[in-house]
Amino acid sequence: MKVIMIYGSANDQAFMKPGKDYLDGEGIAFEEQVLSAHRDLPELIEYLDSLKASGDKAVILAIAGLAAALPGVVAVKTELPVIGVPVPGGPLNGVDALLSICQVPGGVPLGTVGLHSKAPLNACMYAHRILKLADA
């Protein structure tokens, strides 16, 4: 069991450092992928299909700013739990990302965390709690 972080942009990786530090401290395996729902959609779908085929169990963190389509697309294409992490930035300082993530249509289960500096830590702690349920 692991946490998979999928970034809409490589620029978002530094934002997640507090969360990665938490996972390292707890001994939780994680991997990182940069796959934009806008620029890399075929590769993103292929990656998610490969996760399904592998049977690996994981919690996915979908980290995105601006239009933040990534978390919704990931949640549609997988049955693994997905947590959307809005990244502050752009003209609305991340409010657009937060609204995009938390306003997905019905039938698309997607968790989200708040829009603040502790969001990366909260997302990783939330993923850890989900992984603990799988161990129970």
A tleap script that builds the chain and sets N, CA, C and O, in Angstrom:
source leaprc.protein.ff14SB
mol = sequence {
  NMET LYS VAL ILE MET ILE TYR GLY SER ALA
  ASN ASP GLN ALA PHE MET LYS PRO GLY LYS
  ASP TYR LEU ASP GLY GLU GLY ILE ALA PHE
  GLU GLU GLN VAL LEU SER ALA HIE ARG ASP
  LEU PRO GLU LEU ILE GLU TYR LEU ASP SER
  LEU LYS ALA SER GLY ASP LYS ALA VAL ILE
  LEU ALA ILE ALA GLY LEU ALA ALA ALA LEU
  PRO GLY VAL VAL ALA VAL LYS THR GLU LEU
  PRO VAL ILE GLY VAL PRO VAL PRO GLY GLY
  PRO LEU ASN GLY VAL ASP ALA LEU LEU SER
  ILE CYS GLN VAL PRO GLY GLY VAL PRO LEU
  GLY THR VAL GLY LEU HIE SER LYS ALA PRO
  LEU ASN ALA CYS MET TYR ALA HIE ARG ILE
  LEU LYS LEU ALA ASP CALA
}
set mol.1.N position { 0.857 -1.181 0.000 }
set mol.1.CA position { 0.000 0.000 0.000 }
set mol.1.C position { 0.893 1.231 0.000 }
set mol.1.O position { 1.929 1.278 0.663 }
set mol.2.N position { 0.461 2.214 -0.758 }
set mol.2.CA position { 1.275 3.420 -0.883 }
set mol.2.C position { 0.390 4.610 -1.217 }
set mol.2.O position { -0.809 4.479 -1.461 }
set mol.3.N position { 1.021 5.763 -1.217 }
set mol.3.CA position { 0.392 6.996 -1.646 }
set mol.3.C position { 0.998 7.350 -3.000 }
set mol.3.O position { 2.214 7.304 -3.182 }
set mol.4.N position { 0.143 7.698 -3.933 }
set mol.4.CA position { 0.593 8.133 -5.251 }
set mol.4.C position { 0.224 9.602 -5.396 }
set mol.4.O position { -0.940 9.981 -5.271 }
set mol.5.N position { 1.233 10.421 -5.660 }
set mol.5.CA position { 1.008 11.845 -5.890 }
set mol.5.C position { 1.089 12.103 -7.381 }
set mol.5.O position { 2.119 11.859 -8.010 }
set mol.6.N position { 0.001 12.594 -7.940 }
set mol.6.CA position { -0.021 12.960 -9.351 }
set mol.6.C position { -0.145 14.478 -9.424 }
set mol.6.O position { -1.088 15.064 -8.892 }
set mol.7.N position { 0.808 15.094 -10.081 }
set mol.7.CA position { 0.863 16.546 -10.195 }
set mol.7.C position { 0.409 16.974 -11.584 }
set mol.7.O position { 0.746 16.338 -12.582 }
set mol.8.N position { -0.349 18.044 -11.636 }
set mol.8.CA position { -0.710 18.627 -12.919 }
set mol.8.C position { 0.447 19.374 -13.548 }
set mol.8.O position { 0.460 19.607 -14.757 }
set mol.9.N position { 1.425 19.751 -12.727 }
set mol.9.CA position { 2.599 20.471 -13.197 }
set mol.9.C position { 3.779 20.154 -12.288 }
set mol.9.O position { 3.613 20.002 -11.077 }
set mol.10.N position { 4.955 20.057 -12.865 }
set mol.10.CA position { 6.158 19.837 -12.063 }
set mol.10.C position { 6.370 20.984 -11.076 }
set mol.10.O position { 6.998 20.795 -10.034 }
set mol.11.N position { 5.854 22.160 -11.393 }
set mol.11.CA position { 5.982 23.312 -10.498 }
set mol.11.C position { 5.279 23.096 -9.167 }
set mol.11.O position { 5.590 23.782 -8.193 }
set mol.12.N position { 4.338 22.159 -9.101 }
set mol.12.CA position { 3.570 21.916 -7.875 }
set mol.12.C position { 4.281 20.992 -6.896 }
set mol.12.O position { 3.832 20.845 -5.759 }
set mol.13.N position { 5.377 20.367 -7.311 }
set mol.13.CA position { 6.047 19.391 -6.458 }
set mol.13.C position { 6.600 20.005 -5.176 }
set mol.13.O position { 6.515 19.382 -4.118 }
set mol.14.N position { 7.158 21.198 -5.243 }
set mol.14.CA position { 7.725 21.835 -4.044 }
set mol.14.C position { 6.636 22.113 -3.004 }
set mol.14.O position { 6.894 22.048 -1.802 }
set mol.15.N position { 5.427 22.420 -3.464 }
set mol.15.CA position { 4.307 22.695 -2.561 }
set mol.15.C position { 4.038 21.502 -1.637 }
set mol.15.O position { 3.626 21.693 -0.493 }
set mol.16.N position { 4.263 20.289 -2.113 }
set mol.16.CA position { 3.931 19.084 -1.349 }
set mol.16.C position { 5.016 18.649 -0.370 }
set mol.16.O position { 4.852 17.623 0.291 }
set mol.17.N position { 6.116 19.388 -0.251 }
set mol.17.CA position { 7.222 18.978 0.611 }
set mol.17.C position { 6.796 18.651 2.045 }
set mol.17.O position { 7.224 17.621 2.565 }
set mol.18.N position { 5.971 19.478 2.716 }
set mol.18.CA position { 5.572 19.107 4.087 }
set mol.18.C position { 4.864 17.752 4.155 }
set mol.18.O position { 5.057 16.997 5.108 }
set mol.19.N position { 4.063 17.449 3.168 }
set mol.19.CA position { 3.382 16.158 3.134 }
set mol.19.C position { 4.350 15.010 2.893 }
set mol.19.O position { 4.241 13.955 3.518 }
set mol.20.N position { 5.297 15.219 1.983 }
set mol.20.CA position { 6.293 14.176 1.717 }
set mol.20.C position { 7.154 13.937 2.951 }
set mol.20.O position { 7.513 12.797 3.244 }
set mol.21.N position { 7.490 15.003 3.676 }
set mol.21.CA position { 8.262 14.852 4.921 }
set mol.21.C position { 7.476 14.020 5.933 }
set mol.21.O position { 8.046 13.181 6.631 }
set mol.22.N position { 6.169 14.256 6.009 }
set mol.22.CA position { 5.321 13.470 6.916 }
set mol.22.C position { 5.340 11.994 6.520 }
set mol.22.O position { 5.540 11.127 7.370 }
set mol.23.N position { 5.133 11.709 5.249 }
set mol.23.CA position { 5.119 10.312 4.794 }
set mol.23.C position { 6.461 9.638 5.059 }
set mol.23.O position { 6.503 8.492 5.507 }
set mol.24.N position { 7.549 10.338 4.786 }
set mol.24.CA position { 8.879 9.786 5.081 }
set mol.24.C position { 9.011 9.471 6.566 }
set mol.24.O position { 9.498 8.402 6.935 }
set mol.25.N position { 8.581 10.395 7.416 }
set mol.25.CA position { 8.683 10.207 8.866 }
set mol.25.C position { 7.858 9.046 9.376 }
set mol.25.O position { 8.214 8.417 10.372 }
set mol.26.N position { 6.755 8.758 8.699 }
set mol.26.CA position { 5.879 7.652 9.093 }
set mol.26.C position { 6.247 6.341 8.391 }
set mol.26.O position { 5.628 5.306 8.640 }
set mol.27.N position { 7.244 6.388 7.522 }
set mol.27.CA position { 7.658 5.186 6.797 }
set mol.27.C position { 6.654 4.726 5.751 }
set mol.27.O position { 6.552 3.531 5.474 }
set mol.28.N position { 5.917 5.656 5.171 }
set mol.28.CA position { 4.895 5.324 4.182 }
set mol.28.C position { 5.474 5.506 2.788 }
set mol.28.O position { 5.994 6.570 2.453 }
set mol.29.N position { 5.380 4.472 1.990 }
set mol.29.CA position { 5.892 4.526 0.618 }
set mol.29.C position { 5.032 5.461 -0.216 }
set mol.29.O position { 3.810 5.497 -0.070 }
set mol.30.N position { 5.684 6.215 -1.092 }
set mol.30.CA position { 4.939 7.047 -2.027 }
set mol.30.C position { 5.711 7.160 -3.323 }
set mol.30.O position { 6.929 6.987 -3.373 }
set mol.31.N position { 4.960 7.457 -4.368 }
set mol.31.CA position { 5.576 7.709 -5.663 }
set mol.31.C position { 4.964 8.981 -6.227 }
set mol.31.O position { 3.876 9.399 -5.829 }
set mol.32.N position { 5.683 9.586 -7.159 }
set mol.32.CA position { 5.245 10.840 -7.750 }
set mol.32.C position { 5.232 10.731 -9.265 }
set mol.32.O position { 6.130 10.144 -9.869 }
set mol.33.N position { 4.197 11.310 -9.869 }
set mol.33.CA position { 4.053 11.367 -11.319 }
set mol.33.C position { 3.635 12.780 -11.689 }
set mol.33.O position { 2.868 13.408 -10.959 }
set mol.34.N position { 4.120 13.281 -12.796 }
set mol.34.CA position { 3.659 14.564 -13.331 }
set mol.34.C position { 2.899 14.252 -14.611 }
set mol.34.O position { 3.493 13.885 -15.625 }
set mol.35.N position { 1.570 14.404 -14.554 }
set mol.35.CA position { 0.706 14.084 -15.683 }
set mol.35.C position { -0.472 15.053 -15.691 }
set mol.35.O position { -1.399 14.912 -14.894 }
set mol.36.N position { -0.438 16.007 -16.562 }
set mol.36.CA position { -1.489 17.006 -16.648 }
set mol.36.C position { -2.727 16.442 -17.349 }
set mol.36.O position { -2.621 15.758 -18.367 }
set mol.37.N position { -3.896 16.739 -16.787 }
set mol.37.CA position { -5.145 16.341 -17.442 }
set mol.37.C position { -5.347 17.114 -18.738 }
set mol.37.O position { -6.074 16.658 -19.621 }
set mol.38.N position { -4.720 18.267 -18.865 }
set mol.38.CA position { -4.849 19.086 -20.070 }
set mol.38.C position { -3.794 18.758 -21.116 }
set mol.38.O position { -4.113 18.628 -22.298 }
set mol.39.N position { -2.542 18.622 -20.696 }
set mol.39.CA position { -1.437 18.440 -21.652 }
set mol.39.C position { -1.060 16.983 -21.894 }
set mol.39.O position { -0.504 16.652 -22.941 }
set mol.40.N position { -1.361 16.104 -20.926 }
set mol.40.CA position { -0.902 14.712 -21.005 }
set mol.40.C position { -2.041 13.716 -20.821 }
set mol.40.O position { -1.827 12.645 -20.254 }
set mol.41.N position { -3.226 14.036 -21.280 }
set mol.41.CA position { -4.383 13.183 -21.002 }
set mol.41.C position { -4.197 11.733 -21.440 }
set mol.41.O position { -4.492 10.840 -20.644 }
set mol.42.N position { -3.728 11.442 -22.648 }
set mol.42.CA position { -3.553 10.025 -23.014 }
set mol.42.C position { -2.579 9.292 -22.075 }
set mol.42.O position { -2.818 8.140 -21.711 }
set mol.43.N position { -1.494 9.953 -21.688 }
set mol.43.CA position { -0.521 9.340 -20.782 }
set mol.43.C position { -1.118 9.146 -19.390 }
set mol.43.O position { -0.856 8.137 -18.735 }
set mol.44.N position { -1.922 10.114 -18.937 }
set mol.44.CA position { -2.581 9.996 -17.639 }
set mol.44.C position { -3.524 8.800 -17.632 }
set mol.44.O position { -3.506 8.004 -16.693 }
set mol.45.N position { -4.338 8.668 -18.656 }
set mol.45.CA position { -5.277 7.540 -18.752 }
set mol.45.C position { -4.515 6.222 -18.804 }
set mol.45.O position { -4.898 5.254 -18.147 }
set mol.46.N position { -3.453 6.183 -19.570 }
set mol.46.CA position { -2.631 4.969 -19.655 }
set mol.46.C position { -2.050 4.608 -18.284 }
set mol.46.O position { -2.044 3.439 -17.900 }
set mol.47.N position { -1.564 5.608 -17.552 }
set mol.47.CA position { -1.002 5.359 -16.221 }
set mol.47.C position { -2.076 4.815 -15.279 }
set mol.47.O position { -1.837 3.839 -14.568 }
set mol.48.N position { -3.257 5.437 -15.269 }
set mol.48.CA position { -4.330 4.977 -14.389 }
set mol.48.C position { -4.797 3.571 -14.770 }
set mol.48.O position { -5.102 2.760 -13.896 }
set mol.49.N position { -4.852 3.283 -16.068 }
set mol.49.CA position { -5.197 1.927 -16.516 }
set mol.49.C position { -4.157 0.921 -16.044 }
set mol.49.O position { -4.501 -0.200 -15.667 }
set mol.50.N position { -2.878 1.318 -16.062 }
set mol.50.CA position { -1.819 0.402 -15.606 }
set mol.50.C position { -1.929 0.136 -14.109 }
set mol.50.O position { -1.625 -0.965 -13.652 }
set mol.51.N position { -2.362 1.141 -13.340 }
set mol.51.CA position { -2.579 0.924 -11.901 }
set mol.51.C position { -3.667 -0.109 -11.680 }
set mol.51.O position { -3.532 -1.000 -10.842 }
set mol.52.N position { -4.745 0.018 -12.435 }
set mol.52.CA position { -5.853 -0.931 -12.300 }
set mol.52.C position { -5.397 -2.341 -12.655 }
set mol.52.O position { -5.706 -3.300 -11.947 }
set mol.53.N position { -4.666 -2.456 -13.748 }
set mol.53.CA position { -4.195 -3.774 -14.191 }
set mol.53.C position { -3.239 -4.409 -13.182 }
set mol.53.O position { -3.210 -5.630 -13.032 }
set mol.54.N position { -2.462 -3.580 -12.494 }
set mol.54.CA position { -1.485 -4.107 -11.535 }
set mol.54.C position { -2.151 -4.635 -10.276 }
set mol.54.O position { -1.593 -5.491 -9.589 }
set mol.55.N position { -3.339 -4.131 -9.968 }
set mol.55.CA position { -4.014 -4.540 -8.741 }
set mol.55.C position { -3.443 -3.884 -7.501 }
set mol.55.O position { -3.873 -4.189 -6.389 }
set mol.56.N position { -2.478 -2.985 -7.670 }
set mol.56.CA position { -1.895 -2.291 -6.519 }
set mol.56.C position { -2.959 -1.492 -5.788 }
set mol.56.O position { -3.854 -0.912 -6.402 }
set mol.57.N position { -2.849 -1.471 -4.475 }
set mol.57.CA position { -3.744 -0.665 -3.651 }
set mol.57.C position { -3.003 0.599 -3.241 }
set mol.57.O position { -1.848 0.543 -2.819 }
set mol.58.N position { -3.665 1.720 -3.364 }
set mol.58.CA position { -3.030 2.994 -3.059 }
set mol.58.C position { -4.096 4.042 -2.808 }
set mol.58.O position { -5.269 3.845 -3.126 }
set mol.59.N position { -3.676 5.150 -2.239 }
set mol.59.CA position { -4.485 6.354 -2.161 }
set mol.59.C position { -3.805 7.353 -3.087 }
set mol.59.O position { -2.588 7.533 -3.028 }
set mol.60.N position { -4.582 7.993 -3.933 }
set mol.60.CA position { -4.027 8.940 -4.891 }
set mol.60.C position { -4.283 10.366 -4.423 }
set mol.60.O position { -5.407 10.729 -4.076 }
set mol.61.N position { -3.228 11.160 -4.418 }
set mol.61.CA position { -3.352 12.593 -4.205 }
set mol.61.C position { -3.198 13.240 -5.571 }
set mol.61.O position { -2.173 13.065 -6.230 }
set mol.62.N position { -4.203 13.981 -5.999 }
set mol.62.CA position { -4.161 14.681 -7.283 }
set mol.62.C position { -3.967 16.161 -6.979 }
set mol.62.O position { -4.868 16.822 -6.464 }
set mol.63.N position { -2.791 16.668 -7.300 }
set mol.63.CA position { -2.372 18.002 -6.908 }
set mol.63.C position { -2.416 18.914 -8.123 }
set mol.63.O position { -1.725 18.670 -9.112 }
set mol.64.N position { -3.239 19.979 -8.052 }
set mol.64.CA position { -3.404 20.827 -9.226 }
set mol.64.C position { -3.822 22.236 -8.825 }
set mol.64.O position { -4.464 22.455 -7.799 }
set mol.65.N position { -3.436 23.168 -9.665 }
set mol.65.CA position { -3.837 24.560 -9.491 }
set mol.65.C position { -4.647 25.015 -10.682 }
set mol.65.O position { -4.946 24.237 -11.588 }
set mol.66.N position { -5.000 26.297 -10.666 }
set mol.66.CA position { -5.770 26.933 -11.738 }
set mol.66.C position { -7.072 26.172 -12.003 }
set mol.66.O position { -7.881 26.026 -11.087 }
set mol.67.N position { -7.300 25.687 -13.216 }
set mol.67.CA position { -8.566 25.022 -13.539 }
set mol.67.C position { -8.715 23.690 -12.816 }
set mol.67.O position { -9.835 23.225 -12.606 }
set mol.68.N position { -7.613 23.073 -12.435 }
set mol.68.CA position { -7.592 21.867 -11.595 }
set mol.68.C position { -8.522 20.760 -12.079 }
set mol.68.O position { -9.312 20.228 -11.299 }
set mol.69.N position { -8.434 20.419 -13.336 }
set mol.69.CA position { -9.229 19.310 -13.861 }
set mol.69.C position { -8.694 17.955 -13.401 }
set mol.69.O position { -9.433 16.971 -13.365 }
set mol.70.N position { -7.423 17.907 -13.053 }
set mol.70.CA position { -6.759 16.638 -12.737 }
set mol.70.C position { -7.487 15.790 -11.690 }
set mol.70.O position { -7.750 14.618 -11.962 }
set mol.71.N position { -7.827 16.317 -10.510 }
set mol.71.CA position { -8.475 15.445 -9.521 }
set mol.71.C position { -9.769 14.808 -10.014 }
set mol.71.O position { -10.002 13.625 -9.764 }
set mol.72.N position { -10.606 15.558 -10.701 }
set mol.72.CA position { -11.854 14.996 -11.212 }
set mol.72.C position { -11.628 13.933 -12.263 }
set mol.72.O position { -12.303 12.903 -12.263 }
set mol.73.N position { -10.687 14.171 -13.158 }
set mol.73.CA position { -10.374 13.186 -14.203 }
set mol.73.C position { -9.854 11.907 -13.559 }
set mol.73.O position { -10.261 10.810 -13.941 }
set mol.74.N position { -8.964 12.040 -12.592 }
set mol.74.CA position { -8.411 10.855 -11.917 }
set mol.74.C position { -9.527 10.096 -11.202 }
set mol.74.O position { -9.596 8.870 -11.283 }
set mol.75.N position { -10.400 10.822 -10.502 }
set mol.75.CA position { -11.482 10.161 -9.766 }
set mol.75.C position { -12.441 9.411 -10.692 }
set mol.75.O position { -12.999 8.385 -10.305 }
set mol.76.N position { -12.634 9.915 -11.904 }
set mol.76.CA position { -13.498 9.242 -12.877 }
set mol.76.C position { -12.847 7.965 -13.391 }
set mol.76.O position { -13.541 6.984 -13.660 }
set mol.77.N position { -11.530 7.963 -13.531 }
set mol.77.CA position { -10.821 6.860 -14.189 }
set mol.77.C position { -10.255 5.804 -13.245 }
set mol.77.O position { -9.575 4.886 -13.706 }
set mol.78.N position { -10.510 5.900 -11.945 }
set mol.78.CA position { -9.992 4.893 -11.023 }
set mol.78.C position { -11.026 4.592 -9.953 }
set mol.78.O position { -11.925 5.391 -9.694 }
set mol.79.N position { -10.887 3.430 -9.337 }
set mol.79.CA position { -11.722 3.103 -8.183 }
set mol.79.C position { -10.951 3.272 -6.883 }
set mol.79.O position { -11.490 3.021 -5.804 }
set mol.80.N position { -9.703 3.692 -6.976 }
set mol.80.CA position { -8.914 3.978 -5.785 }
set mol.80.C position { -9.385 5.294 -5.172 }
set mol.80.O position { -9.913 6.149 -5.883 }
set mol.81.N position { -9.202 5.471 -3.860 }
set mol.81.CA position { -9.584 6.742 -3.253 }
set mol.81.C position { -8.695 7.876 -3.775 }
set mol.81.O position { -7.480 7.723 -3.902 }
set mol.82.N position { -9.325 9.013 -4.071 }
set mol.82.CA position { -8.613 10.175 -4.607 }
set mol.82.C position { -8.887 11.381 -3.716 }
set mol.82.O position { -10.029 11.668 -3.357 }
set mol.83.N position { -7.816 12.072 -3.374 }
set mol.83.CA position { -7.908 13.308 -2.605 }
set mol.83.C position { -7.356 14.426 -3.482 }
set mol.83.O position { -6.208 14.366 -3.923 }
set mol.84.N position { -8.163 15.434 -3.732 }
set mol.84.CA position { -7.722 16.582 -4.504 }
set mol.84.C position { -7.014 17.584 -3.607 }
set mol.84.O position { -7.478 17.888 -2.508 }
set mol.85.N position { -5.891 18.090 -4.083 }
set mol.85.CA position { -5.114 19.075 -3.329 }
set mol.85.C position { -4.994 20.343 -4.179 }
set mol.85.O position { -4.243 20.362 -5.154 }
set mol.86.N position { -5.728 21.405 -3.817 }
set mol.86.CA position { -5.636 22.643 -4.590 }
set mol.86.C position { -4.331 23.373 -4.288 }
set mol.86.O position { -3.892 23.439 -3.140 }
set mol.87.N position { -3.725 23.915 -5.326 }
set mol.87.CA position { -2.458 24.626 -5.184 }
set mol.87.C position { -2.721 26.126 -5.309 }
set mol.87.O position { -3.324 26.573 -6.284 }
set mol.88.N position { -2.267 26.907 -4.319 }
set mol.88.CA position { -2.436 28.354 -4.432 }
set mol.88.C position { -1.647 28.899 -5.618 }
set mol.88.O position { -0.538 28.439 -5.893 }
set mol.89.N position { -2.200 29.851 -6.302 }
set mol.89.CA position { -1.499 30.467 -7.415 }
set mol.89.C position { -2.478 31.024 -8.424 }
set mol.89.O position { -3.690 30.845 -8.300 }
set mol.90.N position { -1.949 31.693 -9.411 }
set mol.90.CA position { -2.772 32.284 -10.455 }
set mol.90.C position { -3.501 33.516 -9.960 }
set mol.90.O position { -3.319 33.938 -8.818 }
set mol.91.N position { -4.321 34.089 -10.812 }
set mol.91.CA position { -5.002 35.347 -10.468 }
set mol.91.C position { -5.973 35.228 -9.295 }
set mol.91.O position { -6.253 36.223 -8.625 }
set mol.92.N position { -6.490 34.030 -9.039 }
set mol.92.CA position { -7.433 33.846 -7.928 }
set mol.92.C position { -6.771 33.183 -6.722 }
set mol.92.O position { -7.452 32.788 -5.776 }
set mol.93.N position { -5.455 33.063 -6.754 }
set mol.93.CA position { -4.673 32.470 -5.663 }
set mol.93.C position { -5.176 31.095 -5.232 }
set mol.93.O position { -5.143 30.765 -4.047 }
set mol.94.N position { -5.637 30.298 -6.181 }
set mol.94.CA position { -6.041 28.925 -5.908 }
set mol.94.C position { -7.514 28.712 -5.647 }
set mol.94.O position { -7.954 27.565 -5.572 }
set mol.95.N position { -8.293 29.768 -5.506 }
set mol.95.CA position { -9.731 29.600 -5.256 }
set mol.95.C position { -10.381 28.869 -6.431 }
set mol.95.O position { -11.276 28.046 -6.234 }
set mol.96.N position { -9.930 29.169 -7.653 }
set mol.96.CA position { -10.470 28.468 -8.817 }
set mol.96.C position { -10.185 26.975 -8.743 }
set mol.96.O position { -11.040 26.161 -9.093 }
set mol.97.N position { -8.974 26.604 -8.286 }
set mol.97.CA position { -8.624 25.191 -8.143 }
set mol.97.C position { -9.494 24.515 -7.089 }
set mol.97.O position { -10.008 23.418 -7.312 }
set mol.98.N position { -9.658 25.169 -5.942 }
set mol.98.CA position { -10.478 24.601 -4.872 }
set mol.98.C position { -11.910 24.364 -5.343 }
set mol.98.O position { -12.476 23.295 -5.113 }
set mol.99.N position { -12.493 25.361 -6.002 }
set mol.99.CA position { -13.872 25.205 -6.473 }
set mol.99.C position { -13.981 24.112 -7.531 }
set mol.99.O position { -14.955 23.359 -7.542 }
set mol.100.N position { -13.007 24.017 -8.408 }
set mol.100.CA position { -13.021 22.979 -9.431 }
set mol.100.C position { -12.993 21.592 -8.798 }
set mol.100.O position { -13.692 20.681 -9.242 }
set mol.101.N position { -12.186 21.447 -7.768 }
set mol.101.CA position { -12.044 20.140 -7.116 }
set mol.101.C position { -13.300 19.774 -6.319 }
set mol.101.O position { -13.776 18.642 -6.405 }
set mol.102.N position { -13.833 20.710 -5.554 }
set mol.102.CA position { -14.952 20.345 -4.673 }
set mol.102.C position { -16.314 20.420 -5.352 }
set mol.102.O position { -17.326 20.098 -4.729 }
set mol.103.N position { -16.363 20.836 -6.605 }
set mol.103.CA position { -17.632 20.922 -7.323 }
set mol.103.C position { -17.746 19.891 -8.442 }
set mol.103.O position { -18.420 20.138 -9.441 }
set mol.104.N position { -17.094 18.736 -8.284 }
set mol.104.CA position { -17.230 17.699 -9.307 }
set mol.104.C position { -18.675 17.208 -9.321 }
set mol.104.O position { -19.367 17.305 -8.307 }
set mol.105.N position { -19.136 16.686 -10.447 }
set mol.105.CA position { -20.526 16.231 -10.537 }
set mol.105.C position { -20.811 15.030 -9.634 }
set mol.105.O position { -19.895 14.330 -9.202 }
set mol.106.N position { -22.075 14.811 -9.363 }
set mol.106.CA position { -22.489 13.635 -8.613 }
set mol.106.C position { -22.005 12.370 -9.290 }
set mol.106.O position { -21.913 12.308 -10.516 }
set mol.107.N position { -21.697 11.368 -8.495 }
set mol.107.CA position { -21.206 10.105 -9.031 }
set mol.107.C position { -19.704 10.080 -9.229 }
set mol.107.O position { -19.158 9.095 -9.725 }
set mol.108.N position { -19.029 11.161 -8.843 }
set mol.108.CA position { -17.560 11.229 -8.942 }
set mol.108.C position { -17.030 11.438 -7.525 }
set mol.108.O position { -16.873 12.576 -7.084 }
set mol.109.N position { -16.753 10.341 -6.805 }
set mol.109.CA position { -16.302 10.488 -5.422 }
set mol.109.C position { -14.884 11.052 -5.372 }
set mol.109.O position { -13.946 10.467 -5.914 }
set mol.110.N position { -14.752 12.188 -4.715 }
set mol.110.CA position { -13.475 12.882 -4.658 }
set mol.110.C position { -13.410 13.680 -3.372 }
set mol.110.O position { -14.236 14.563 -3.141 }
set mol.111.N position { -12.424 13.372 -2.528 }
set mol.111.CA position { -12.205 14.166 -1.330 }
set mol.111.C position { -11.359 15.371 -1.685 }
set mol.111.O position { -10.752 15.424 -2.755 }
set mol.112.N position { -11.321 16.330 -0.791 }
set mol.112.CA position { -10.444 17.479 -0.998 }
set mol.112.C position { -9.979 18.005 0.345 }
set mol.112.O position { -10.572 17.718 1.385 }
set mol.113.N position { -8.919 18.773 0.304 }
set mol.113.CA position { -8.421 19.460 1.490 }
set mol.113.C position { -8.509 20.956 1.227 }
set mol.113.O position { -8.758 21.388 0.101 }
set mol.114.N position { -8.307 21.730 2.265 }
set mol.114.CA position { -8.432 23.174 2.163 }
set mol.114.C position { -7.330 23.820 1.346 }
set mol.114.O position { -6.387 23.167 0.898 }
set mol.115.N position { -7.476 25.092 1.172 }
set mol.115.CA position { -6.549 25.890 0.378 }
set mol.115.C position { -5.713 26.740 1.336 }
set mol.115.O position { -6.038 27.892 1.626 }
set mol.116.N position { -4.636 26.137 1.812 }
set mol.116.CA position { -3.750 26.851 2.737 }
set mol.116.C position { -2.415 26.115 2.807 }
set mol.116.O position { -2.242 25.069 2.181 }
set mol.117.N position { -1.492 26.656 3.555 }
set mol.117.CA position { -0.132 26.097 3.588 }
set mol.117.C position { -0.070 24.706 4.212 }
set mol.117.O position { 0.887 23.973 3.965 }
set mol.118.N position { -1.047 24.330 5.001 }
set mol.118.CA position { -1.057 23.005 5.640 }
set mol.118.C position { -1.788 21.951 4.803 }
set mol.118.O position { -1.878 20.794 5.214 }
set mol.119.N position { -2.303 22.332 3.648 }
set mol.119.CA position { -3.030 21.385 2.802 }
set mol.119.C position { -2.191 20.159 2.434 }
set mol.119.O position { -2.716 19.046 2.483 }
set mol.120.N position { -0.914 20.309 2.068 }
set mol.120.CA position { -0.130 19.115 1.746 }
set mol.120.C position { -0.011 18.146 2.928 }
set mol.120.O position { -0.116 16.932 2.754 }
set mol.121.N position { 0.205 18.682 4.111 }
set mol.121.CA position { 0.292 17.844 5.307 }
set mol.121.C position { -1.050 17.170 5.577 }
set mol.121.O position { -1.099 15.968 5.835 }
set mol.122.N position { -2.143 17.938 5.518 }
set mol.122.CA position { -3.465 17.363 5.755 }
set mol.122.C position { -3.781 16.254 4.759 }
set mol.122.O position { -4.313 15.211 5.137 }
set mol.123.N position { -3.455 16.474 3.487 }
set mol.123.CA position { -3.732 15.465 2.462 }
set mol.123.C position { -2.978 14.170 2.754 }
set mol.123.O position { -3.538 13.081 2.630 }
set mol.124.N position { -1.721 14.288 3.137 }
set mol.124.CA position { -0.923 13.085 3.413 }
set mol.124.C position { -1.369 12.393 4.694 }
set mol.124.O position { -1.353 11.165 4.774 }
set mol.125.N position { -1.766 13.169 5.691 }
set mol.125.CA position { -2.295 12.555 6.911 }
set mol.125.C position { -3.617 11.838 6.631 }
set mol.125.O position { -3.865 10.756 7.163 }
set mol.126.N position { -4.455 12.438 5.803 }
set mol.126.CA position { -5.727 11.821 5.423 }
set mol.126.C position { -5.474 10.517 4.662 }
set mol.126.O position { -6.116 9.502 4.935 }
set mol.127.N position { -4.550 10.545 3.719 }
set mol.127.CA position { -4.199 9.330 2.976 }
set mol.127.C position { -3.688 8.251 3.924 }
set mol.127.O position { -4.017 7.076 3.763 }
set mol.128.N position { -2.892 8.642 4.903 }
set mol.128.CA position { -2.366 7.696 5.888 }
set mol.128.C position { -3.505 7.024 6.660 }
set mol.128.O position { -3.471 5.818 6.904 }
set mol.129.N position { -4.500 7.805 7.038 }
set mol.129.CA position { -5.650 7.229 7.761 }
set mol.129.C position { -6.401 6.222 6.904 }
set mol.129.O position { -6.851 5.191 7.404 }
set mol.130.N position { -6.538 6.513 5.623 }
set mol.130.CA position { -7.205 5.566 4.724 }
set mol.130.C position { -6.386 4.286 4.626 }
set mol.130.O position { -6.940 3.187 4.646 }
set mol.131.N position { -5.076 4.426 4.521 }
set mol.131.CA position { -4.212 3.236 4.454 }
set mol.131.C position { -4.314 2.413 5.736 }
set mol.131.O position { -4.279 1.184 5.677 }
set mol.132.N position { -4.437 3.057 6.875 }
set mol.132.CA position { -4.589 2.338 8.147 }
set mol.132.C position { -5.853 1.493 8.140 }
set mol.132.O position { -5.850 0.392 8.690 }
set mol.133.N position { -6.939 1.976 7.530 }
set mol.133.CA position { -8.173 1.191 7.441 }
set mol.133.C position { -7.939 -0.096 6.652 }
set mol.133.O position { -8.482 -1.149 6.988 }
set mol.134.N position { -7.143 -0.001 5.623 }
set mol.134.CA position { -6.866 -1.174 4.793 }
set mol.134.C position { -6.055 -2.213 5.571 }
set mol.134.O position { -6.160 -3.412 5.310 }
set mol.135.N position { -5.253 -1.749 6.521 }
set mol.135.CA position { -4.452 -2.653 7.334 }
set mol.135.C position { -5.262 -3.299 8.442 }
set mol.135.O position { -4.868 -4.337 8.975 }
set mol.136.N position { -6.402 -2.690 8.796 }
set mol.136.CA position { -7.192 -3.175 9.948 }
set mol.136.C position { -7.836 -4.514 9.646 }
set mol.136.O position { -8.533 -5.069 10.495 }
savepdb mol mol.pdb
quit
